[in-house]
Amino acid sequence: MKPIKFKARDFEFEVIKTYWNDENLMIDDSFRAGITRLREGKIYLSNDTSPEVLKRVLLHEITHAFIFVNGMKQVNFTEEVVADFIESNYFEIQKVYEKVSKELLDE
């Protein structure tokens, strides 16, 4: 798989599809379908999921990346904060998601 990269603000992220038991997919002693490693600028996705699940996990992880680059990792997410975040970031997240998901599913 060729590297799939995207930018969220000034931060570059790389999406990596890997084996379901890759240690990069582990949190709290259990494997996940996807994980965003913010300090590394990497999103790891399990290759052991259906295309429909992969799309949902990808969108979830891209959203984590945008939360991070907007300085909101430790924010108390009230309804108003979530609505403001979506209003401010929805179109950029959608653009990134469409680009990355097309590349992932075309491989």
ROMARMAR-990034 format. One line per field, with one value per residue: residue number from 0; residue in three letters; x, y, z of N, C-alpha, C, O in turn. Coordinates in Angstrom, 1 decimal. Last residue first. Layout:
BEGIN
num NUM_...
residu Ala_...
nx X_...
ny Y_...
nz Z_...
cax X_...
cay Y_...
caz Z_...
cx X_...
cy Y_...
cz Z_...
ox X_...
oy Y_...
oz Z_...
END
This chain:
BEGIN
num 106_105_104_103_102_101_100_99_98_97_96_95_94_93_92_91_90_89_88_87_86_85_84_83_82_81_80_79_78_77_76_75_74_73_72_71_70_69_68_67_66_65_64_63_62_61_60_59_58_57_56_55_54_53_52_51_50_49_48_47_46_45_44_43_42_41_40_39_38_37_36_35_34_33_32_31_30_29_28_27_26_25_24_23_22_21_20_19_18_17_16_15_14_13_12_11_10_9_8_7_6_5_4_3_2_1_0
residu Glu_Asp_Leu_Leu_Glu_Lys_Ser_Val_Lys_Glu_Tyr_Val_Lys_Gln_Ile_Glu_Phe_Tyr_Asn_Ser_Glu_Ile_Phe_Asp_Ala_Val_Val_Glu_Glu_Thr_Phe_Asn_Val_Gln_Lys_Met_Gly_Asn_Val_Phe_Ile_Phe_Ala_His_Thr_Ile_Glu_His_Leu_Leu_Val_Arg_Lys_Leu_Val_Glu_Pro_Ser_Thr_Asp_Asn_Ser_Leu_Tyr_Ile_Lys_Gly_Glu_Arg_Leu_Arg_Thr_Ile_Gly_Ala_Arg_Phe_Ser_Asp_Asp_Ile_Met_Leu_Asn_Glu_Asp_Asn_Trp_Tyr_Thr_Lys_Ile_Val_Glu_Phe_Glu_Phe_Asp_Arg_Ala_Lys_Phe_Lys_Ile_Pro_Lys_Met
nx -7.3_-9.6_-9.9_-8.0_-8.9_-11.4_-10.7_-9.3_-11.3_-13.3_-11.9_-11.3_-14.0_-15.0_-13.3_-14.1_-16.8_-16.6_-15.6_-17.5_-19.6_-18.3_-17.8_-20.3_-21.4_-19.7_-20.3_-23.0_-22.8_-19.5_-16.7_-14.0_-10.9_-8.4_-8.2_-8.3_-6.8_-7.1_-5.8_-7.6_-9.8_-8.7_-8.1_-10.7_-11.6_-10.2_-11.5_-14.1_-13.5_-12.4_-14.7_-16.3_-14.8_-14.6_-17.3_-17.4_-15.3_-14.6_-11.3_-8.5_-6.7_-7.1_-5.2_-3.7_-2.4_0.1_1.6_2.8_0.9_-1.4_-2.5_-5.6_-6.7_-9.1_-10.0_-7.8_-7.0_-6.1_-4.5_-4.9_-4.7_-3.2_-2.3_0.4_0.8_-1.5_-3.6_-4.5_-2.1_-3.0_-2.8_-2.3_-2.0_-0.5_-0.8_0.5_-0.8_-2.0_-5.1_-4.3_-3.5_-2.7_-1.6_-0.8_1.7_0.6_0.8
ny 0.6_2.0_2.5_4.5_6.5_7.1_7.9_10.3_11.9_11.9_13.0_15.6_16.6_16.3_18.1_20.4_20.6_20.6_22.6_24.3_22.6_20.9_22.8_23.6_21.2_20.8_23.0_22.4_20.1_19.8_18.3_19.8_19.2_18.1_18.5_20.7_21.9_21.2_18.9_17.1_17.1_16.0_13.4_12.4_12.4_10.2_8.2_8.2_7.6_5.0_3.6_3.8_2.4_-0.2_-1.0_-1.3_-3.2_-5.1_-5.7_-6.0_-4.1_-1.3_1.6_4.4_7.4_9.6_11.5_10.9_12.1_10.6_8.0_6.7_3.5_0.8_-1.4_-2.5_-4.8_-4.2_-2.9_-0.2_-0.5_-1.3_-0.9_-1.3_-4.0_-5.8_-7.4_-6.8_-5.1_-1.9_1.1_4.3_7.7_10.5_14.0_17.1_20.2_22.6_21.3_18.3_16.6_13.2_10.3_7.1_5.1_2.1_-1.2
nz -3.5_-3.2_-0.5_-0.1_-1.8_-0.7_1.9_1.3_0.1_2.1_4.3_3.4_3.2_5.8_7.1_5.9_6.7_9.6_11.3_12.4_13.0_14.9_16.9_17.7_18.6_20.8_22.4_22.9_24.4_25.6_26.4_27.7_26.1_25.4_22.6_21.0_19.1_16.5_16.3_17.7_16.0_13.8_14.7_15.2_12.6_11.6_13.1_12.0_9.3_9.7_10.7_8.4_6.5_7.8_7.6_4.8_4.2_7.2_8.5_8.8_8.8_10.9_10.8_12.2_11.5_12.8_14.2_16.6_18.3_17.7_16.3_16.2_15.3_14.7_16.0_18.6_21.2_24.6_26.5_26.1_22.7_19.5_17.1_17.2_17.1_15.0_14.5_12.0_9.9_8.4_6.8_7.7_6.8_8.3_8.5_9.3_10.3_9.9_9.2_8.3_5.3_4.6_2.7_2.3_0.8_-0.9_0.0
cax -6.0_-9.2_-10.8_-8.0_-7.6_-11.3_-11.5_-8.6_-10.0_-13.6_-12.5_-10.3_-13.1_-15.6_-13.3_-12.7_-16.5_-17.3_-14.7_-16.2_-19.8_-18.9_-16.7_-19.4_-22.0_-19.7_-18.9_-22.6_-23.6_-20.9_-17.5_-15.2_-12.0_-8.8_-8.1_-9.5_-6.5_-7.9_-5.2_-6.3_-10.0_-9.1_-7.0_-9.7_-12.2_-9.9_-10.1_-13.9_-14.1_-11.6_-13.5_-16.8_-15.2_-13.4_-16.7_-18.3_-15.2_-15.3_-12.7_-9.5_-7.1_-7.0_-6.5_-3.6_-3.7_-0.3_0.9_3.4_2.3_-1.3_-1.4_-4.9_-6.2_-8.4_-10.1_-8.9_-6.8_-7.0_-4.5_-5.4_-4.9_-3.6_-3.7_0.0_0.8_-0.3_-2.9_-5.4_-2.7_-2.1_-3.6_-1.6_-3.0_-0.4_-1.1_0.4_-0.2_-0.6_-4.4_-5.4_-3.2_-3.6_-1.4_-1.9_1.3_1.3_0.0
cay -0.1_1.7_1.4_3.2_5.9_6.6_6.7_9.1_11.7_11.5_11.6_14.7_16.6_15.6_16.7_20.0_20.5_19.6_21.6_24.9_23.8_20.4_22.0_24.6_21.9_19.8_22.8_23.7_20.1_20.0_18.5_19.2_20.0_18.0_17.1_20.4_22.1_22.4_20.0_17.4_17.5_17.4_14.2_12.6_13.3_11.6_8.6_8.4_8.9_6.1_3.8_4.4_3.8_0.6_-0.7_-0.4_-1.8_-4.9_-5.1_-7.2_-4.6_-2.8_0.9_3.0_6.7_8.4_11.9_10.4_12.5_12.0_8.3_7.8_4.3_2.0_-1.4_-1.7_-4.3_-4.7_-4.4_-0.8_0.4_-1.7_-0.9_0.1_-3.4_-4.8_-7.6_-6.5_-6.3_-2.9_-0.1_3.1_6.6_9.3_12.7_16.1_18.9_22.5_22.5_18.9_17.6_14.3_11.4_8.0_6.0_3.4_0.0
caz -3.5_-4.6_-1.1_0.6_-2.0_-2.1_1.7_1.9_-0.5_0.7_4.4_3.8_2.0_4.7_7.5_5.8_5.3_8.9_10.7_12.0_12.1_13.6_16.3_17.1_17.5_19.7_21.9_22.2_23.2_25.8_25.2_28.1_26.2_26.8_23.2_21.8_20.5_17.0_15.7_18.2_17.4_13.7_14.2_16.3_13.5_11.0_13.4_13.4_9.7_9.1_11.6_9.7_6.3_7.5_8.9_5.4_3.7_5.9_8.6_9.1_7.5_10.8_10.5_11.9_11.8_12.0_13.0_15.4_18.3_17.4_17.1_15.8_16.3_14.3_14.5_18.1_19.8_23.6_26.4_27.3_23.8_20.9_17.2_17.0_18.4_15.1_15.7_13.1_10.5_9.0_6.9_7.5_7.1_7.3_9.0_8.3_10.7_9.5_9.5_9.1_6.3_4.5_3.6_2.1_1.9_-0.9_0.0
cx -6.2_-7.9_-10.4_-8.8_-7.5_-10.0_-11.4_-9.4_-9.4_-12.3_-12.7_-10.8_-11.9_-14.7_-13.9_-12.6_-15.1_-16.9_-15.3_-15.3_-18.5_-19.0_-17.2_-18.2_-21.1_-20.3_-18.9_-21.2_-23.2_-21.6_-19.0_-16.3_-13.2_-10.1_-8.6_-9.4_-7.6_-7.7_-5.9_-5.7_-8.6_-9.4_-7.4_-8.6_-11.3_-10.5_-9.7_-12.4_-13.9_-12.2_-12.6_-15.6_-15.6_-13.7_-15.5_-17.8_-16.2_-15.1_-13.3_-10.9_-8.1_-7.5_-6.3_-5.0_-3.5_-1.7_0.5_2.8_3.1_0.1_-1.0_-3.8_-5.5_-7.9_-9.3_-8.9_-8.1_-6.8_-5.5_-5.6_-5.5_-3.6_-4.2_-1.5_0.3_-0.4_-1.6_-4.7_-3.5_-2.8_-2.7_-2.5_-2.3_-1.3_-0.9_0.2_-0.5_0.0_-3.0_-4.7_-4.5_-3.1_-2.4_-1.8_0.1_0.8_0.9
cy -1.6_0.8_1.1_2.1_4.6_6.0_6.2_7.8_10.4_11.1_11.1_13.2_15.6_15.5_15.8_18.5_20.0_19.5_20.6_23.9_24.3_21.5_21.5_23.9_22.9_20.5_21.9_23.5_21.3_20.0_18.6_19.4_19.2_18.8_17.0_19.0_21.7_22.6_21.3_18.7_17.9_17.9_15.7_13.5_13.5_12.6_9.9_8.9_9.2_7.4_4.9_4.6_4.5_2.1_0.1_0.0_-0.9_-3.5_-5.0_-6.7_-5.8_-3.2_-0.5_2.4_5.3_7.9_10.7_10.9_12.1_12.5_9.7_8.1_5.5_2.8_-0.2_-1.8_-3.6_-4.1_-5.0_-2.3_-0.4_-0.5_-1.3_0.2_-1.9_-4.1_-6.8_-6.6_-6.0_-4.1_-1.2_1.9_5.3_8.2_11.6_14.7_17.9_21.2_22.4_20.1_18.1_15.4_12.5_9.1_6.9_4.3_1.2
cz -3.8_-4.6_-2.6_-0.1_-1.3_-2.3_0.3_1.7_0.0_0.0_3.0_3.7_2.3_3.5_6.4_6.1_5.0_7.4_9.7_11.1_11.6_12.6_14.9_16.4_16.8_18.4_20.7_21.6_22.3_24.4_25.6_27.0_26.8_27.1_24.6_22.5_21.4_18.4_16.0_17.6_18.0_15.1_14.2_15.9_14.7_12.0_12.8_13.7_11.2_9.5_11.0_10.6_7.6_7.3_8.7_6.8_4.4_5.5_7.2_9.3_7.6_9.4_10.3_11.8_11.3_12.5_12.1_14.1_17.1_17.3_16.8_16.8_15.7_15.5_13.9_16.6_19.4_22.2_25.4_27.1_24.9_21.9_18.6_17.2_18.4_16.4_15.8_14.4_11.7_9.5_7.4_7.8_6.7_7.8_7.9_9.0_9.6_9.8_9.0_9.7_7.0_5.5_3.5_3.2_1.5_0.2_0.0
ox -5.3_-7.5_-10.8_-8.3_-6.9_-9.9_-11.4_-8.8_-9.0_-12.3_-12.4_-10.1_-11.6_-14.6_-13.3_-11.9_-14.8_-16.5_-14.6_-14.5_-18.4_-18.6_-16.4_-17.8_-21.0_-19.8_-18.2_-21.0_-23.0_-20.9_-19.7_-16.7_-13.4_-10.4_-9.2_-10.4_-7.7_-8.4_-5.4_-5.2_-8.5_-9.1_-6.7_-8.2_-11.2_-9.9_-8.9_-12.2_-13.6_-11.5_-12.1_-15.5_-15.2_-13.1_-15.3_-17.9_-15.8_-14.8_-12.6_-11.6_-8.4_-8.5_-5.3_-5.8_-3.2_-2.0_0.6_3.5_4.0_0.5_-0.2_-4.0_-4.8_-8.5_-9.0_-8.0_-9.2_-6.4_-5.8_-6.6_-6.4_-2.8_-5.3_-2.1_-0.1_-1.4_-0.7_-5.1_-3.1_-4.1_-1.7_-3.1_-1.8_-1.4_-1.1_0.8_-1.6_1.2_-2.8_-3.8_-5.6_-2.4_-3.0_-1.8_0.2_-0.3_1.8
oy -2.3_0.4_0.1_1.0_3.6_4.9_4.9_6.8_9.5_10.1_10.0_12.4_14.8_14.4_14.8_17.8_19.3_18.4_19.8_24.3_24.7_21.4_21.6_24.3_23.0_20.3_22.1_24.0_21.2_20.0_17.6_20.5_18.0_19.2_16.0_18.5_22.3_23.5_22.4_19.5_19.0_19.1_16.5_14.4_14.6_13.7_10.7_9.8_10.4_8.3_5.7_5.7_5.6_2.9_1.1_1.1_0.3_-2.6_-5.0_-7.2_-6.4_-2.7_-1.0_2.6_5.1_8.0_10.8_10.8_12.7_13.3_10.0_8.3_5.3_2.9_-0.2_-2.2_-3.9_-2.9_-6.2_-3.0_-1.2_0.4_-1.5_1.3_-1.3_-3.6_-7.1_-6.0_-5.2_-4.1_-1.5_1.8_5.1_7.9_11.9_14.4_17.8_21.0_22.1_20.0_18.2_15.0_12.6_8.8_7.5_4.2_1.4
oz -3.9_-5.7_-3.1_-0.2_-1.8_-3.0_0.0_1.4_-0.8_-0.7_2.7_3.1_1.4_2.9_6.0_5.4_4.1_7.0_9.1_10.4_10.4_11.4_13.9_15.3_15.6_17.3_19.7_20.5_21.1_23.4_25.8_26.8_26.4_28.2_25.0_22.9_22.5_19.0_15.9_18.4_18.6_15.4_14.6_16.7_15.2_12.1_13.4_14.5_11.5_9.9_11.8_11.3_7.8_7.8_9.5_7.3_4.6_6.2_6.2_10.1_6.6_8.8_9.7_12.7_10.1_13.7_10.9_13.0_16.7_16.4_15.9_18.0_14.7_16.5_12.7_16.0_19.7_22.2_25.5_27.5_24.7_21.9_18.8_17.4_19.4_16.8_16.6_15.4_12.5_9.5_6.7_8.9_5.6_9.0_6.7_10.0_9.1_9.7_7.9_10.5_6.4_6.4_2.4_4.4_0.4_0.7_0.8
END
